[in-house]
Amino acid sequence: MTEAGFRRHAPLLLIAPAAILLFVFIVLPYLTIVVMSFRTPGQGAPYGEGYTLANYIRFLSDSFYIGQTLNTLMIGFICTIVCLVLGFPVAWQLARGNSRFRGLAYGIVLSPLLVGIVIRSYGWTILLGNNGVINRTLMNLGIVDRPVGLMYNTLGIVIALSHVFLPFMILPIMNAIQGIDPSLESAARSLGASKTTIFRRIVLPLAMPGIQAGCILTFVLSLSAYVTPSLIGGSKVKTMAVSVVDALVDTFQWPFGSALALGLAVTGGLIVVAFSLATRMKWKAN
């Protein structure tokens, strides 16, 4: 290859390693799942001969899996809202605070990421169980007479997932707030704008990219979470991720499990796209 040809193809050569990695570890597995979802069930094997739409028909016609999908989406929505409400003030303080304990606060925010998700989930079982720390404390203080149901329900899953994914909401918002020039707020105050107006017209629109990224990350991770819902929800509350693993591992139904996984992925993807378009159009209009 001549020097001119090398220069012309240099961008492609630089991109090639990353493109190969993406294809091998992301595109190819997804293509395999798509193909697997159309295979026929096998007898004593992961799948049989030929292709069929029966897996998707079973998924879309079974009220049990439709209900599980809606319940999983509801958990994702609630976790996202909880993380946003709790995370925005923390992100603001980390981005604008001048306290000498800022580094410590930043470490506390990152601390959940330093512990394995299995350990974190087991920690919540110790806290939320009928004989756990929270219930024993409430009963010892005389606030309740019997244990409060904090496990094996949607509430326990939301609490545990919100703790696990809160850093993924805080960090993008913090970065967005750090990019806002404080002089814009000073100029607005000098023109007589109230704190509410400054937040609504300046801070919130400029922080929206971080809010959008945090919400998408938290929502997607909540939908695909397996360990925490499995441990906290038990057999009483099953999310789609748990059902997918059950179909693939326990019942050895690879085609049906792949259809469930793709159904959840497509549903979540459509919601993410709709949210991205809606927030972009809304804040761009203002």
HELIX and SHEET records of a PDB file:
HELIX    1   1 GLU A    3  LEU A   22  1                                  20    
HELIX    2   2 PHE A   23  VAL A   27  3                                   5    
HELIX    3   3 LEU A   28  SER A   37  1                                  10    
HELIX    4   4 ALA A   54  SER A   61  1                                   8    
HELIX    5   5 SER A   63  ARG A   96  1                                  34    
HELIX    6   6 ARG A  102  LEU A  110  1                                   9    
HELIX    7   7 SER A  111  LEU A  114  5                                   4    
HELIX    8   8 ILE A  117  LEU A  128  1                                  12    
HELIX    9   9 VAL A  133  ASN A  140  1                                   8    
HELIX   10  10 THR A  154  GLN A  178  1                                  25    
HELIX   11  11 PRO A  182  SER A  190  1                                   9    
HELIX   12  12 LYS A  195  ILE A  198  1                                   4    
HELIX   13  13 PHE A  199  VAL A  203  3                                   5    
HELIX   14  14 LEU A  204  SER A  224  1                                  21    
HELIX   15  15 VAL A  227  THR A  228  1                                   2    
HELIX   16  16 PRO A  229  GLY A  233  3                                   5    
HELIX   17  17 MET A  240  VAL A  245  1                                   6    
HELIX   18  18 ASP A  246  ASP A  250  3                                   5    
HELIX   19  19 TRP A  254  ALA A  285  1                                  32    
END                                                                             
